[in-house]
Amino acid sequence: MLFLLRMLLMGLHFMLAGVLGVLVGLCRPFNPDNSRLCARLYALPAMWILRLNVKADVDSLRNKPGTCVIIANHQSNYDLFVFGNVVPYRTVCIAKKSLKWVPLFGQLFWLAGNVLIDRGNAHKARRAMLTTTHTLQHENTSIWVFPEGTRNLGKGLLPFKKGAFHMAIAAGVPIVQVCVSNYVTHIQLNRWNSGDVLIRSLPPIPTVGMTADDIPALMQACHAQMEACIVEMGRELQSPATIELPSS
């Protein structure tokens, strides 16, 4: 019964947040800080409805070194609500073009200045990547990417795609890694307190002086660091010391 009630409230919240987000986008279209504001619109009420206890240790994200490419693990559609708590100032996201047609959310996403990529068209995808390089270098705007390219459904970190690393090296900006603990297979939405979630950012990795030849090693290093961080957060959540987490 509690699960069904939560799903009903989440559906209503999703629509209401979409309406408010579209209004924000219409008032100041394509402002790169719309993403942060809209992320909070979705995340803060959702955490209350779902009763997820989120603890964020993301100083290197909040105090990021100017513009950067932010990479994060991608578990499920709930990432919108979980990561929405920590999206920093002037940060836009890269996502598949088909999101544009999701009622309210798609229009909000577009008006927020996010980058929509047609993954089925290599030429358009490359052109979009060139646009992001200009954004990183000249518009004081960071870009959030899920380098796995799809949801891993809590089954472990998938192999990374090269796009985010190409962008960072082309623009000469650091990479900031953001990790969220495995929550998809652990949350229990039929209980009053659904579960605990940890979010952690890692120190920035500079890319100045790197070339395309450095991408494989850079991808491997980031994957290994994020995987280790996710495993460590899983251990912490199993410890009694992390049973009570403040709500972010």
FENNOR-V58264 format. One record per residue. N is the residue number from 1. RES is the residue in three letters. OMEGA is omega in degrees with one decimal (NA if undefined). Layout:
n:N res:RES omega:OMEGA
n:N res:RES omega:OMEGA
//
This chain:
n:1 res:MET omega:179.8
n:2 res:LEU omega:178.1
n:3 res:PHE omega:-179.1
n:4 res:LEU omega:178.4
n:5 res:LEU omega:178.8
n:6 res:ARG omega:-179.9
n:7 res:MET omega:177.0
n:8 res:LEU omega:179.5
n:9 res:LEU omega:179.1
n:10 res:MET omega:177.3
n:11 res:GLY omega:178.3
n:12 res:LEU omega:179.1
n:13 res:HIS omega:-179.1
n:14 res:PHE omega:179.8
n:15 res:MET omega:-178.8
n:16 res:LEU omega:178.4
n:17 res:ALA omega:177.9
n:18 res:GLY omega:178.8
n:19 res:VAL omega:-179.6
n:20 res:LEU omega:179.6
n:21 res:GLY omega:176.8
n:22 res:VAL omega:177.6
n:23 res:LEU omega:176.5
n:24 res:VAL omega:-179.4
n:25 res:GLY omega:179.0
n:26 res:LEU omega:179.7
n:27 res:CYS omega:179.1
n:28 res:ARG omega:-173.4
n:29 res:PRO omega:174.2
n:30 res:PHE omega:172.1
n:31 res:ASN omega:-174.1
n:32 res:PRO omega:176.2
n:33 res:ASP omega:175.6
n:34 res:ASN omega:-178.3
n:35 res:SER omega:180.0
n:36 res:ARG omega:-179.0
n:37 res:LEU omega:-179.3
n:38 res:CYS omega:176.5
n:39 res:ALA omega:177.0
n:40 res:ARG omega:178.5
n:41 res:LEU omega:179.3
n:42 res:TYR omega:-167.4
n:43 res:ALA omega:-170.5
n:44 res:LEU omega:176.4
n:45 res:PRO omega:-178.2
n:46 res:ALA omega:178.8
n:47 res:MET omega:177.5
n:48 res:TRP omega:-179.8
n:49 res:ILE omega:-176.3
n:50 res:LEU omega:-177.3
n:51 res:ARG omega:171.5
n:52 res:LEU omega:178.2
n:53 res:ASN omega:-175.7
n:54 res:VAL omega:174.3
n:55 res:LYS omega:-175.2
n:56 res:ALA omega:173.9
n:57 res:ASP omega:-169.2
n:58 res:VAL omega:-179.8
n:59 res:ASP omega:-178.6
n:60 res:SER omega:175.4
n:61 res:LEU omega:-180.0
n:62 res:ARG omega:179.5
n:63 res:ASN omega:-176.4
n:64 res:LYS omega:-175.2
n:65 res:PRO omega:-178.0
n:66 res:GLY omega:177.7
n:67 res:THR omega:-179.0
n:68 res:CYS omega:170.2
n:69 res:VAL omega:-179.4
n:70 res:ILE omega:177.2
n:71 res:ILE omega:-177.0
n:72 res:ALA omega:175.2
n:73 res:ASN omega:-170.9
n:74 res:HIS omega:-176.0
n:75 res:GLN omega:-173.8
n:76 res:SER omega:176.5
n:77 res:ASN omega:177.4
n:78 res:TYR omega:176.9
n:79 res:ASP omega:177.5
n:80 res:LEU omega:-177.2
n:81 res:PHE omega:-177.7
n:82 res:VAL omega:-179.0
n:83 res:PHE omega:179.2
n:84 res:GLY omega:179.1
n:85 res:ASN omega:-170.7
n:86 res:VAL omega:177.7
n:87 res:VAL omega:-175.6
n:88 res:PRO omega:-178.8
n:89 res:TYR omega:176.7
n:90 res:ARG omega:178.3
n:91 res:THR omega:176.9
n:92 res:VAL omega:-174.4
n:93 res:CYS omega:172.4
n:94 res:ILE omega:-179.5
n:95 res:ALA omega:-179.4
n:96 res:LYS omega:-174.5
n:97 res:LYS omega:-176.7
n:98 res:SER omega:177.3
n:99 res:LEU omega:-177.2
n:100 res:LYS omega:-174.5
n:101 res:TRP omega:173.5
n:102 res:VAL omega:-176.3
n:103 res:PRO omega:178.8
n:104 res:LEU omega:-177.3
n:105 res:PHE omega:-179.0
n:106 res:GLY omega:179.0
n:107 res:GLN omega:176.1
n:108 res:LEU omega:-177.5
n:109 res:PHE omega:-179.8
n:110 res:TRP omega:-179.2
n:111 res:LEU omega:179.6
n:112 res:ALA omega:176.9
n:113 res:GLY omega:178.5
n:114 res:ASN omega:-175.6
n:115 res:VAL omega:179.1
n:116 res:LEU omega:-174.7
n:117 res:ILE omega:174.1
n:118 res:ASP omega:-174.6
n:119 res:ARG omega:179.3
n:120 res:GLY omega:-179.0
n:121 res:ASN omega:-173.9
n:122 res:ALA omega:-178.9
n:123 res:HIS omega:179.9
n:124 res:LYS omega:178.7
n:125 res:ALA omega:178.2
n:126 res:ARG omega:179.4
n:127 res:ARG omega:177.4
n:128 res:ALA omega:178.6
n:129 res:MET omega:176.5
n:130 res:LEU omega:177.1
n:131 res:THR omega:-179.5
n:132 res:THR omega:177.0
n:133 res:THR omega:177.1
n:134 res:HIS omega:179.6
n:135 res:THR omega:-179.0
n:136 res:LEU omega:-173.8
n:137 res:GLN omega:-168.5
n:138 res:HIS omega:-173.7
n:139 res:GLU omega:177.1
n:140 res:ASN omega:-176.8
n:141 res:THR omega:177.1
n:142 res:SER omega:-177.1
n:143 res:ILE omega:-179.4
n:144 res:TRP omega:-177.1
n:145 res:VAL omega:168.8
n:146 res:PHE omega:-170.7
n:147 res:PRO omega:176.1
n:148 res:GLU omega:177.1
n:149 res:GLY omega:178.7
n:150 res:THR omega:-179.0
n:151 res:ARG omega:179.4
n:152 res:ASN omega:176.1
n:153 res:LEU omega:176.8
n:154 res:GLY omega:-176.7
n:155 res:LYS omega:179.7
n:156 res:GLY omega:-176.3
n:157 res:LEU omega:179.1
n:158 res:LEU omega:175.4
n:159 res:PRO omega:-178.9
n:160 res:PHE omega:169.7
n:161 res:LYS omega:-168.8
n:162 res:LYS omega:-169.3
n:163 res:GLY omega:-176.8
n:164 res:ALA omega:-177.1
n:165 res:PHE omega:173.0
n:166 res:HIS omega:-178.9
n:167 res:MET omega:-176.9
n:168 res:ALA omega:-178.3
n:169 res:ILE omega:179.2
n:170 res:ALA omega:-179.0
n:171 res:ALA omega:-179.3
n:172 res:GLY omega:-178.5
n:173 res:VAL omega:-178.9
n:174 res:PRO omega:171.9
n:175 res:ILE omega:175.1
n:176 res:VAL omega:-178.7
n:177 res:GLN omega:178.6
n:178 res:VAL omega:-176.5
n:179 res:CYS omega:172.9
n:180 res:VAL omega:179.9
n:181 res:SER omega:179.4
n:182 res:ASN omega:179.9
n:183 res:TYR omega:-173.0
n:184 res:VAL omega:-176.9
n:185 res:THR omega:-176.0
n:186 res:HIS omega:-177.2
n:187 res:ILE omega:-179.9
n:188 res:GLN omega:-172.7
n:189 res:LEU omega:175.2
n:190 res:ASN omega:175.4
n:191 res:ARG omega:-176.9
n:192 res:TRP omega:173.7
n:193 res:ASN omega:-168.8
n:194 res:SER omega:-179.1
n:195 res:GLY omega:-176.9
n:196 res:ASP omega:-179.6
n:197 res:VAL omega:174.7
n:198 res:LEU omega:172.9
n:199 res:ILE omega:-177.3
n:200 res:ARG omega:173.9
n:201 res:SER omega:-178.6
n:202 res:LEU omega:-179.4
n:203 res:PRO omega:-180.0
n:204 res:PRO omega:175.8
n:205 res:ILE omega:-179.9
n:206 res:PRO omega:179.2
n:207 res:THR omega:-179.1
n:208 res:VAL omega:180.0
n:209 res:GLY omega:178.1
n:210 res:MET omega:176.2
n:211 res:THR omega:179.4
n:212 res:ALA omega:179.2
n:213 res:ASP omega:-178.0
n:214 res:ASP omega:-173.1
n:215 res:ILE omega:-179.3
n:216 res:PRO omega:-179.7
n:217 res:ALA omega:178.6
n:218 res:LEU omega:178.0
n:219 res:MET omega:-178.8
n:220 res:GLN omega:-179.5
n:221 res:ALA omega:-179.9
n:222 res:CYS omega:179.8
n:223 res:HIS omega:-178.6
n:224 res:ALA omega:-179.6
n:225 res:GLN omega:-179.3
n:226 res:MET omega:179.2
n:227 res:GLU omega:179.2
n:228 res:ALA omega:179.6
n:229 res:CYS omega:-179.7
n:230 res:ILE omega:178.1
n:231 res:VAL omega:179.9
n:232 res:GLU omega:178.2
n:233 res:MET omega:176.1
n:234 res:GLY omega:177.2
n:235 res:ARG omega:-179.7
n:236 res:GLU omega:-179.2
n:237 res:LEU omega:177.0
n:238 res:GLN omega:-179.7
n:239 res:SER omega:178.2
n:240 res:PRO omega:-177.1
n:241 res:ALA omega:-176.6
n:242 res:THR omega:-179.0
n:243 res:ILE omega:-179.0
n:244 res:GLU omega:-179.9
n:245 res:LEU omega:177.6
n:246 res:PRO omega:178.1
n:247 res:SER omega:-178.5
n:248 res:SER omega:NA
//
